[in-house]
Amino acid sequence: MIIKPQLSRRITNWLALRKALGLTQNSFGHFIGLSQKSIWELETGRQQAISHNTERSLRAFLRQPKVQRLLIEAGVKHPYPEDIT
């Protein structure tokens, strides 16, 4: 029996999110546990979703006050508004 991981498609504009944070694809991937190639694939639409494990890492990263402030300053909507402190 093959079990497929659950995937999240909540974020639609990965490029805007990364640019708002002032990060390279490599550094953004490092913070959330993805490769630079995976970030590129998300930004270009070649990959449409992330695993729930990656989503947990992303949410933890986005909970940081400095990260939240950068998103607000850039006018980028937080993908998980329920996590804003």
N, C-alpha and C positions, 0 to 999 in steps of 0.2 A: 504494500500500500504506500503510495506516494502522498505525502502531506505538503501542500503548497503553502508558503507563508502568507499571512494576511498582509495586504498592501494598503497604504494610505495615499490618496490622491488629493489631499487637502490644499497643497500649495500649487498655484498655477503659474506664478511668475518667479521662478528661481533666480533669474538674472537680476531682477530688481531688488530682491531680498539680499543677494550677495553684494551688489553694488552699494546698497544703502549702508552696509556694514563696513565698506571699504576693504573687502578681503579679496584675495586672489582665489581662483578655483581650488588651488592646492591647499591654501590655508583654511578656507571654509570647509573643505572636505575633511581636513585634519580634525577640526573641532567637532564634527558630527559623525566621524567614522566612515567616510566615503573617500574613494580615490578621486583624483582630479578628473579622470575620464568619466566617472559616474556623475560628477557635478556638471561637466560639459554636456553629457547626455540628457540630464534633466533640463538644463537651460535651453537646449536645442529641440527638445520634445522627443528625442529618440528613446528616452526612458520616461515613462509617465507616472510612476509611483515609487514609493520607498517602503521598506519593510517597517513593521511596527517597532522593531529594535532601533532602527535608524531614527524613526520618528521620536522615540523617547529621548535619544541623544540630542536631537535637534531641539526639542522642547526644553530640555535642561539648559542648553546653550542660550536659547532665546529668553529664558527667565532672568538672565543676568541684567541688573539695572542698567549697566552701560550699554548693553546691546539694545534694550528697550528704548533707551534715550536716543540712540543712533537711528532707529527705525522712525521714531516720532519726528526727529529733526529732518529726516529725508522725506517725510510724508508718505512712508510706505506702511500700508495696513499690516498690523501684526497678524500672522496666520492663525494664531491661537489666542484670541482676545481674552479667553477665560483664564489664561496664565499670567496676565499682566498684574503686577503687584503695585 
